[in-house]
Amino acid sequence: MKPADPRTDKAIRTSTIVTGSIVIKRKKPFRQPRVEGRIAKRIRELQKEVHHLARAQEKTEHRFDRLKASQNEMQTEINELATTQTALEQEVSALSTTVQQLETEIETGITPFPGLQDLLQSAINQVATISTPGGTVSGTVVEVGTDAVLLQESTGDLLVVPFAKITTVQV
């Protein structure tokens, strides 16, 4: 029997049978197990699979990057909307306060004049000259209310002057 050459598939196994005077030789090709071929094929299949998985990973990473960018854009928009919401809430609160003040004015008929009230409050026990559409009056500021001032004229008479009628004040 000849040894097989592993580098070729052309190895031939021979066997000789001797019977009496006739010699029969039979030659048949040597079949080497195809383990190496199957392993090589499986390696190629795995390499293809790894290649496909690498491409899928690249696509997934690219998609992830796009989603992350989209998430960042949305977070920026959410932050801007939150800032706008806070500003609008503050504006609504200020408008609500103004509405409440106007409702109070309508219900009571009293219009507040905080600047005028503060000025006259600081002039208590001092002489003030107040002009109105009906004329000018002078007197000592005795008391300051939310909608009027009480003056005591030099004659001792008390005079109530509504803030709504005051055009000028001189202290």
MDAnalysis code that builds the backbone (N, CA, C; Angstrom):
import MDAnalysis as mda
import numpy as np

u = mda.Universe.empty(513, n_residues=171, atom_resindex=np.repeat(np.arange(171), 3), trajectory=True)
u.add_TopologyAttr("name", ["N", "CA", "C"] * 171)
u.add_TopologyAttr("resid", np.arange(1, 172))
u.add_TopologyAttr("resname", ["MET", "LYS", "PRO", "ALA", "ASP", "PRO", "ARG", "THR", "ASP", "LYS", "ALA", "ILE", "ARG", "THR", "SER", "THR", "ILE", "VAL", "THR", "GLY", "SER", "ILE", "VAL", "ILE", "LYS", "ARG", "LYS", "LYS", "PRO", "PHE", "ARG", "GLN", "PRO", "ARG", "VAL", "GLU", "GLY", "ARG", "ILE", "ALA", "LYS", "ARG", "ILE", "ARG", "GLU", "LEU", "GLN", "LYS", "GLU", "VAL", "HIS", "HIS", "LEU", "ALA", "ARG", "ALA", "GLN", "GLU", "LYS", "THR", "GLU", "HIS", "ARG", "PHE", "ASP", "ARG", "LEU", "LYS", "ALA", "SER", "GLN", "ASN", "GLU", "MET", "GLN", "THR", "GLU", "ILE", "ASN", "GLU", "LEU", "ALA", "THR", "THR", "GLN", "THR", "ALA", "LEU", "GLU", "GLN", "GLU", "VAL", "SER", "ALA", "LEU", "SER", "THR", "THR", "VAL", "GLN", "GLN", "LEU", "GLU", "THR", "GLU", "ILE", "GLU", "THR", "GLY", "ILE", "THR", "PRO", "PHE", "PRO", "GLY", "LEU", "GLN", "ASP", "LEU", "LEU", "GLN", "SER", "ALA", "ILE", "ASN", "GLN", "VAL", "ALA", "THR", "ILE", "SER", "THR", "PRO", "GLY", "GLY", "THR", "VAL", "SER", "GLY", "THR", "VAL", "VAL", "GLU", "VAL", "GLY", "THR", "ASP", "ALA", "VAL", "LEU", "LEU", "GLN", "GLU", "SER", "THR", "GLY", "ASP", "LEU", "LEU", "VAL", "VAL", "PRO", "PHE", "ALA", "LYS", "ILE", "THR", "THR", "VAL", "GLN", "VAL"])
u.atoms.positions = np.array([
    [0.834, -1.172, 0.000],
    [0.000, 0.000, 0.000],
    [0.876, 1.230, 0.000],
    [0.539, 2.212, -0.839],
    [1.332, 3.421, -0.961],
    [0.828, 4.441, 0.054],
    [1.724, 5.180, 0.635],
    [1.259, 6.242, 1.554],
    [0.604, 7.362, 0.752],
    [-0.418, 7.947, 1.341],
    [-1.163, 9.017, 0.663],
    [-0.417, 10.325, 0.788],
    [-0.489, 11.071, -0.262],
    [0.113, 12.408, -0.245],
    [-0.969, 13.387, 0.195],
    [-0.857, 14.011, 1.399],
    [-1.924, 14.881, 1.898],
    [-2.099, 16.133, 1.063],
    [-1.159, 16.464, 0.221],
    [-1.275, 17.678, -0.575],
    [-2.112, 17.475, -1.812],
    [-2.424, 16.278, -2.154],
    [-3.210, 16.019, -3.362],
    [-4.346, 15.076, -3.046],
    [-5.374, 15.154, -3.886],
    [-6.505, 14.240, -3.762],
    [-6.304, 13.041, -4.690],
    [-5.147, 12.921, -5.280],
    [-4.927, 11.908, -6.293],
    [-4.227, 10.672, -5.727],
    [-4.255, 10.537, -4.444],
    [-3.614, 9.359, -3.854],
    [-4.445, 8.134, -4.200],
    [-3.788, 7.069, -4.454],
    [-4.486, 5.860, -4.851],
    [-4.086, 4.744, -3.883],
    [-5.071, 4.035, -3.416],
    [-4.812, 2.889, -2.545],
    [-4.850, 1.643, -3.438],
    [-3.880, 0.813, -3.297],
    [-3.858, -0.417, -4.101],
    [-3.860, -1.625, -3.180],
    [-4.455, -2.638, -3.640],
    [-4.413, -3.904, -2.889],
    [-4.148, -5.032, -3.906],
    [-3.430, -5.966, -3.509],
    [-3.070, -7.060, -4.401],
    [-3.605, -8.360, -3.800],
    [-4.272, -9.099, -4.613],
    [-4.779, -10.402, -4.181],
    [-4.051, -11.452, -5.036],
    [-3.475, -12.433, -4.413],
    [-2.758, -13.479, -5.140],
    [-3.519, -14.794, -4.918],
    [-3.927, -15.431, -6.001],
    [-4.591, -16.733, -5.907],
    [-3.961, -17.649, -6.964],
    [-3.308, -18.597, -6.528],
    [-2.695, -19.523, -7.476],
    [-1.778, -18.795, -8.429],
    [-2.084, -18.852, -9.711],
    [-1.226, -18.240, -10.694],
    [-1.748, -16.907, -11.173],
    [-2.953, -16.536, -10.759],
    [-3.520, -15.270, -11.215],
    [-3.318, -14.220, -10.127],
    [-2.851, -13.134, -10.591],
    [-2.686, -12.000, -9.666],
    [-3.681, -10.923, -10.098],
    [-4.523, -10.550, -9.158],
    [-5.506, -9.499, -9.449],
    [-5.115, -8.287, -8.631],
    [-4.934, -7.272, -9.349],
    [-4.637, -6.020, -8.667],
    [-5.808, -5.083, -8.866],
    [-6.215, -4.525, -7.776],
    [-7.309, -3.587, -7.865],
    [-6.815, -2.246, -7.349],
    [-7.061, -1.237, -8.125],
    [-6.661, 0.101, -7.717],
    [-7.914, 0.923, -7.477],
    [-7.949, 1.637, -6.338],
    [-9.071, 2.531, -6.084],
    [-8.505, 3.806, -5.477],
    [-9.147, 4.903, -5.772],
    [-8.616, 6.160, -5.227],
    [-8.701, 6.165, -3.706],
    [-7.707, 6.756, -3.109],
    [-7.668, 6.899, -1.639],
    [-8.539, 8.087, -1.233],
    [-9.469, 7.823, -0.349],
    [-10.350, 8.908, 0.104],
    [-9.899, 9.369, 1.470],
    [-9.316, 10.527, 1.410],
    [-8.869, 11.129, 2.657],
    [-10.071, 11.828, 3.298],
    [-10.237, 11.709, 4.588],
    [-11.384, 12.383, 5.213],
    [-11.357, 13.884, 4.907],
    [-12.521, 14.444, 4.655],
    [-12.642, 15.832, 4.240],
    [-12.790, 16.770, 5.445],
    [-12.239, 16.369, 6.567],
    [-12.346, 17.175, 7.775],
    [-11.735, 18.546, 7.541],
    [-10.559, 18.576, 6.952],
    [-9.910, 19.864, 6.712],
    [-10.744, 20.730, 5.787],
    [-11.367, 20.147, 4.801],
    [-12.221, 20.893, 3.880],
    [-13.458, 21.429, 4.576],
    [-14.049, 20.614, 5.447],
    [-15.231, 21.064, 6.179],
    [-14.869, 22.173, 7.154],
    [-13.722, 22.060, 7.774],
    [-13.279, 23.110, 8.712],
    [-13.036, 24.408, 7.953],
    [-12.373, 24.317, 6.810],
    [-12.106, 25.514, 6.006],
    [-13.415, 26.158, 5.563],
    [-14.387, 25.304, 5.167],
    [-15.681, 25.835, 4.744],
    [-16.367, 26.531, 5.917],
    [-16.320, 25.907, 7.086],
    [-16.956, 26.509, 8.274],
    [-16.262, 27.818, 8.653],
    [-14.961, 27.868, 8.519],
    [-14.218, 29.103, 8.796],
    [-14.675, 30.203, 7.850],
    [-14.820, 29.872, 6.545],
    [-15.287, 30.868, 5.585],
    [-16.697, 31.339, 5.942],
    [-17.560, 30.400, 6.342],
    [-18.925, 30.775, 6.737],
    [-18.897, 31.710, 7.953],
    [-18.063, 31.377, 8.915],
    [-17.963, 32.218, 10.118],
    [-17.385, 33.598, 9.788],
    [-16.408, 33.623, 8.863],
    [-15.851, 34.911, 8.458],
    [-16.921, 35.782, 7.806],
    [-17.747, 35.156, 6.947],
    [-18.844, 35.905, 6.322],
    [-19.799, 36.418, 7.390],
    [-20.122, 35.562, 8.358],
    [-21.038, 35.955, 9.424],
    [-20.454, 37.105, 10.249],
    [-19.160, 37.018, 10.555],
    [-18.496, 38.098, 11.288],
    [-18.542, 39.389, 10.480],
    [-18.308, 39.283, 9.185],
    [-18.361, 40.461, 8.304],
    [-19.766, 41.073, 8.331],
    [-20.792, 40.244, 8.215],
    [-22.174, 40.744, 8.248],
    [-22.485, 41.369, 9.601],
    [-22.016, 40.726, 10.660],
    [-22.254, 41.285, 12.000],
    [-21.530, 42.620, 12.184],
    [-20.335, 42.721, 11.627],
    [-19.591, 43.988, 11.717],
    [-20.335, 45.095, 10.967],
    [-20.864, 44.774, 9.789],
    [-21.652, 45.774, 9.038],
    [-22.911, 46.153, 9.809],
    [-23.564, 45.162, 10.397],
    [-24.775, 45.435, 11.185],
    [-24.428, 46.299, 12.389],
    [-23.287, 46.035, 12.996],
    [-22.856, 46.841, 14.137],
    [-22.586, 48.283, 13.696],
    [-21.933, 48.466, 12.565],
    [-21.670, 49.812, 12.050],
    [-22.980, 50.560, 11.807],
    [-23.938, 49.862, 11.180],
    [-25.234, 50.485, 10.925],
    [-25.922, 50.841, 12.237],
    [-25.859, 49.940, 13.206],
    [-26.491, 50.182, 14.498],
    [-25.822, 51.355, 15.210],
    [-24.495, 51.422, 15.154],
    [-23.777, 52.537, 15.777],
    [-24.139, 53.852, 15.102],
    [-24.231, 53.835, 13.782],
    [-24.612, 55.046, 13.051],
    [-26.025, 55.476, 13.443],
    [-26.916, 54.505, 13.508],
    [-28.299, 54.790, 13.910],
    [-28.350, 55.309, 15.344],
    [-27.544, 54.720, 16.224],
    [-27.461, 55.171, 17.611],
    [-26.974, 56.610, 17.680],
    [-25.954, 56.932, 16.882],
    [-25.431, 58.310, 16.862],
    [-26.505, 59.293, 16.404],
    [-27.276, 58.907, 15.372],
    [-28.362, 59.780, 14.903],
    [-29.416, 59.954, 15.985],
    [-29.763, 58.864, 16.655],
    [-30.757, 58.944, 17.726],
    [-30.245, 59.796, 18.891],
    [-28.969, 59.679, 19.206],
    [-28.379, 60.474, 20.290],
    [-28.414, 61.956, 19.919],
    [-28.086, 62.280, 18.675],
    [-28.151, 63.673, 18.222],
    [-29.583, 64.183, 18.287],
    [-30.512, 63.357, 17.867],
    [-31.924, 63.733, 17.927],
    [-32.360, 63.938, 19.371],
    [-31.897, 63.075, 20.258],
    [-32.219, 63.220, 21.677],
    [-31.661, 64.536, 22.216],
    [-30.437, 64.879, 21.840],
    [-29.835, 66.137, 22.298],
    [-30.628, 67.338, 21.795],
    [-31.050, 67.288, 20.529],
    [-31.856, 68.377, 19.975],
    [-33.170, 68.505, 20.732],
    [-33.798, 67.361, 21.020],
    [-35.062, 67.392, 21.749],
    [-34.871, 67.915, 23.164],
    [-33.760, 67.551, 23.821],
    [-33.498, 68.033, 25.174],
    [-33.300, 69.542, 25.155],
    [-32.614, 70.056, 24.141],
    [-32.437, 71.500, 24.013],
    [-33.790, 72.171, 23.841],
    [-34.626, 71.593, 22.996],
    [-35.963, 72.154, 22.779],
    [-36.793, 72.098, 24.067],
    [-36.680, 71.003, 24.813],
    [-37.406, 70.883, 26.082],
    [-36.939, 71.966, 27.051],
    [-35.629, 72.189, 27.115],
    [-35.098, 73.228, 28.006],
    [-35.619, 74.606, 27.617],
    [-35.635, 74.878, 26.307],
    [-36.147, 76.170, 25.833],
    [-37.631, 76.318, 26.174],
    [-38.389, 75.238, 25.978],
    [-39.814, 75.278, 26.296],
    [-40.036, 75.462, 27.797],
    [-39.200, 74.843, 28.615],
    [-39.321, 75.003, 30.074],
    [-39.053, 76.454, 30.473],
    [-38.055, 77.075, 29.840],
    [-37.757, 78.474, 30.114],
    [-38.926, 79.359, 29.695],
    [-39.468, 79.089, 28.525],
    [-40.626, 79.843, 28.037],
    [-41.819, 79.644, 28.971],
    [-42.017, 78.411, 29.410],
    [-43.123, 78.119, 30.322],
    [-42.970, 78.906, 31.620],
    [-41.774, 78.946, 32.178],
    [-41.530, 79.689, 33.415],
    [-41.835, 81.173, 33.218],
    [-41.369, 81.719, 32.104],
    [-41.627, 83.140, 31.824],
    [-43.128, 83.392, 31.678],
    [-43.826, 82.490, 30.989],
    [-45.271, 82.653, 30.807],
    [-46.014, 82.521, 32.145],
    [-45.556, 81.604, 32.990],
    [-46.181, 81.457, 34.308],
    [-46.011, 82.731, 35.130],
    [-44.828, 83.343, 35.054],
    [-44.593, 84.597, 35.774],
    [-45.489, 85.707, 35.226],
    [-45.621, 85.757, 33.914],
    [-46.472, 86.764, 33.289],
    [-47.934, 86.560, 33.684],
    [-48.377, 85.300, 33.698],
    [-49.753, 85.001, 34.102],
    [-49.970, 85.415, 35.556],
    [-48.982, 85.165, 36.403],
    [-49.091, 85.542, 37.814],
    [-49.212, 87.064, 37.953],
    [-48.377, 87.794, 37.217],
    [-48.437, 89.266, 37.272],
    [-49.788, 89.758, 36.753],
    [-50.259, 89.169, 35.670],
    [-51.556, 89.571, 35.123],
    [-52.688, 89.229, 36.093],
    [-52.573, 88.115, 36.766],
    [-53.579, 87.722, 37.752],
    [-53.642, 88.735, 38.893],
    [-52.479, 89.173, 39.334],
    [-52.424, 90.195, 40.395],
    [-53.069, 91.489, 39.918],
    [-52.771, 91.877, 38.693],
    [-53.368, 93.094, 38.132],
    [-54.880, 92.963, 38.033],
    [-55.350, 91.820, 37.601],
    [-56.803, 91.581, 37.493],
    [-57.448, 91.683, 38.876],
    [-56.801, 91.094, 39.875],
    [-57.336, 91.169, 41.242],
    [-57.410, 92.626, 41.719],
    [-56.395, 93.400, 41.425],
    [-56.400, 94.815, 41.822],
    [-57.531, 95.559, 41.108],
    [-57.694, 95.297, 39.827],
    [-58.755, 95.959, 39.070],
    [-60.136, 95.547, 39.582],
    [-60.287, 94.270, 39.904],
    [-61.564, 93.815, 40.457],
    [-61.863, 94.517, 41.781],
    [-60.831, 94.664, 42.608],
    [-60.998, 95.361, 43.887],
    [-61.391, 96.814, 43.648],
    [-60.740, 97.460, 42.700],
    [-61.079, 98.852, 42.374],
    [-62.532, 98.965, 41.929],
    [-62.967, 98.032, 41.097],
    [-64.342, 98.067, 40.593],
    [-65.327, 97.834, 41.738],
    [-65.031, 96.856, 42.588],
    [-65.935, 96.543, 43.701],
    [-66.022, 97.681, 44.714],
    [-64.894, 98.294, 45.040],
    [-64.866, 99.322, 46.083],
    [-65.019, 100.729, 45.527],
    [-64.712, 100.894, 44.253],
    [-64.722, 102.227, 43.671],
    [-63.486, 103.029, 44.062],
    [-62.542, 102.395, 44.715],
    [-61.307, 103.057, 45.173],
    [-60.166, 102.682, 44.243],
    [-59.530, 103.704, 43.686],
    [-58.369, 103.480, 42.843],
    [-57.125, 103.769, 43.662],
    [-56.252, 102.787, 43.816],
    [-55.048, 103.032, 44.613],
    [-54.048, 103.914, 43.862],
    [-53.409, 104.750, 44.621],
    [-52.339, 105.602, 44.101],
    [-51.145, 105.422, 45.035],
    [-50.408, 104.334, 44.911],
    [-49.356, 104.038, 45.888],
    [-48.271, 105.112, 45.952],
    [-47.881, 105.670, 44.826],
    [-46.837, 106.713, 44.840],
    [-47.324, 107.954, 45.563],
    [-48.531, 108.374, 45.279],
    [-49.129, 109.544, 45.926],
    [-49.347, 109.270, 47.412],
    [-49.806, 108.071, 47.714],
    [-50.033, 107.681, 49.109],
    [-48.712, 107.728, 49.885],
    [-47.639, 107.205, 49.310],
    [-46.326, 107.216, 49.980],
    [-45.832, 108.643, 50.190],
    [-46.003, 109.497, 49.174],
    [-45.561, 110.893, 49.286],
    [-46.295, 111.605, 50.423],
    [-47.603, 111.451, 50.456],
    [-48.391, 112.136, 51.491],
    [-48.149, 111.511, 52.868],
    [-47.901, 110.216, 52.906],
    [-47.592, 109.552, 54.180],
    [-46.308, 110.126, 54.768],
    [-45.333, 110.405, 53.918],
    [-44.075, 110.982, 54.403],
    [-44.236, 112.452, 54.795],
    [-45.375, 113.057, 54.444],
    [-45.606, 114.486, 54.750],
    [-46.589, 114.688, 55.917],
    [-46.870, 113.643, 56.687],
    [-47.789, 113.789, 57.827],
    [-47.204, 114.830, 58.787],
    [-48.105, 115.708, 59.287],
    [-47.764, 116.827, 60.184],
    [-46.980, 117.927, 59.473],
    [-46.981, 117.911, 58.155],
    [-46.354, 118.979, 57.384],
    [-47.433, 119.651, 56.539],
    [-47.134, 120.866, 56.121],
    [-48.095, 121.609, 55.298],
    [-47.904, 121.182, 53.845],
    [-49.059, 120.929, 53.188],
    [-49.035, 120.533, 51.784],
    [-50.045, 121.369, 51.021],
    [-49.701, 121.663, 49.770],
    [-50.617, 122.377, 48.887],
    [-51.030, 121.395, 47.808],
    [-52.346, 121.210, 47.675],
    [-52.878, 120.208, 46.745],
    [-53.786, 120.908, 45.749],
    [-53.525, 120.609, 44.452],
    [-54.368, 121.169, 43.395],
    [-55.332, 120.102, 42.908],
    [-56.567, 120.523, 42.642],
    [-57.602, 119.653, 42.084],
    [-58.289, 120.413, 40.962],
    [-59.127, 119.776, 40.176],
    [-59.860, 120.491, 39.138],
    [-60.770, 121.583, 39.720],
    [-61.166, 121.412, 41.010],
    [-62.057, 122.400, 41.641],
    [-61.307, 123.547, 42.290],
    [-59.990, 123.480, 42.364],
    [-59.221, 124.556, 42.989],
    [-58.033, 124.007, 43.759],
    [-57.347, 124.929, 44.464],
    [-56.158, 124.566, 45.230],
    [-56.465, 124.744, 46.707],
    [-55.998, 123.752, 47.517],
    [-56.198, 123.818, 48.968],
    [-54.867, 123.613, 49.652],
    [-54.706, 124.183, 50.842],
    [-53.491, 124.005, 51.632],
    [-53.889, 123.629, 53.039],
    [-53.021, 122.827, 53.673],
    [-53.271, 122.461, 55.051],
    [-52.242, 121.456, 55.519],
    [-52.324, 121.144, 56.806],
    [-51.416, 120.181, 57.413],
    [-51.977, 118.782, 57.139],
    [-51.103, 117.892, 56.689],
    [-51.508, 116.513, 56.412],
    [-51.716, 115.825, 57.761],
    [-52.960, 115.409, 58.020],
    [-53.305, 114.794, 59.298],
    [-53.282, 113.258, 59.165],
    [-53.891, 112.766, 58.108],
    [-53.982, 111.313, 57.924],
    [-54.016, 111.006, 56.430],
    [-53.467, 109.818, 56.088],
    [-53.452, 109.381, 54.688],
    [-54.131, 108.021, 54.630],
    [-55.168, 107.912, 53.812],
    [-55.869, 106.635, 53.627],
    [-55.452, 105.975, 52.329],
    [-56.225, 104.970, 51.924],
    [-55.894, 104.250, 50.682],
    [-56.371, 105.007, 49.457],
    [-57.342, 105.930, 49.652],
    [-57.863, 106.636, 48.489],
    [-58.059, 108.134, 48.712],
    [-57.615, 108.634, 49.894],
    [-57.819, 110.075, 50.170],
    [-56.838, 110.543, 51.237],
    [-56.697, 111.836, 51.326],
    [-55.857, 112.466, 52.348],
    [-56.731, 113.417, 53.169],
    [-56.448, 113.495, 54.474],
    [-57.178, 114.396, 55.375],
    [-56.263, 115.556, 55.713],
    [-56.711, 116.768, 55.331],
    [-55.942, 117.994, 55.612],
    [-56.685, 118.813, 56.666],
    [-55.920, 119.517, 57.509],
    [-56.513, 120.481, 58.446],
    [-56.077, 121.850, 57.975],
    [-57.063, 122.601, 57.568],
    [-56.766, 123.947, 57.063],
    [-56.353, 124.848, 58.231],
    [-55.785, 126.013, 57.911],
    [-55.331, 126.959, 58.939],
    [-56.496, 127.466, 59.798],
    [-57.698, 127.353, 59.298],
    [-58.884, 127.769, 60.041],
    [-59.341, 126.692, 61.013],
    [-58.707, 125.488, 60.927],
    [-59.098, 124.372, 61.783],
    [-60.071, 123.432, 61.116],
    [-60.582, 123.812, 59.962],
    [-61.512, 122.937, 59.249],
    [-60.764, 121.715, 58.705],
    [-61.453, 120.557, 58.737],
    [-60.883, 119.327, 58.161],
    [-61.420, 119.175, 56.751],
    [-60.526, 118.770, 55.865],
    [-60.888, 118.644, 54.454],
    [-60.391, 117.288, 53.939],
    [-61.283, 116.501, 53.355],
    [-60.910, 115.212, 52.753],
    [-60.773, 115.436, 51.252],
    [-59.586, 115.077, 50.727],
    [-59.328, 115.238, 49.294],
    [-59.077, 113.838, 48.696],
    [-59.989, 113.363, 47.818],
    [-59.767, 112.049, 47.187],
    [-58.555, 112.077, 46.252],
    [-57.791, 111.000, 46.275],
    [-56.612, 110.903, 45.400],
    [-56.998, 111.054, 43.941],
    [-58.136, 110.532, 43.562],
    [-58.567, 110.567, 42.168],
    [-58.750, 112.004, 41.670],
    [-58.939, 112.978, 42.582],
    [-59.146, 114.381, 42.193],
    [-57.875, 115.205, 42.249],
    [-56.798, 114.667, 42.798],
    [-55.555, 115.426, 42.952],
    [-54.819, 115.471, 41.629],
    [-54.430, 116.702, 41.207],
    [-53.638, 116.853, 39.996],
    [-52.171, 117.134, 40.323],
    [-51.915, 117.902, 41.402],
    [-50.537, 118.161, 41.834],
    [-50.489, 118.253, 43.339],
    [-49.296, 117.963, 43.884],
    [-49.048, 118.064, 45.334],
    [-47.717, 118.762, 45.513],
    [-47.711, 119.709, 46.482],
    [-46.454, 120.387, 46.815],
    [-46.294, 120.317, 48.326],
    [-45.209, 119.744, 48.776],
    [-44.977, 119.588, 50.218],
    [-43.890, 120.551, 50.641],
])
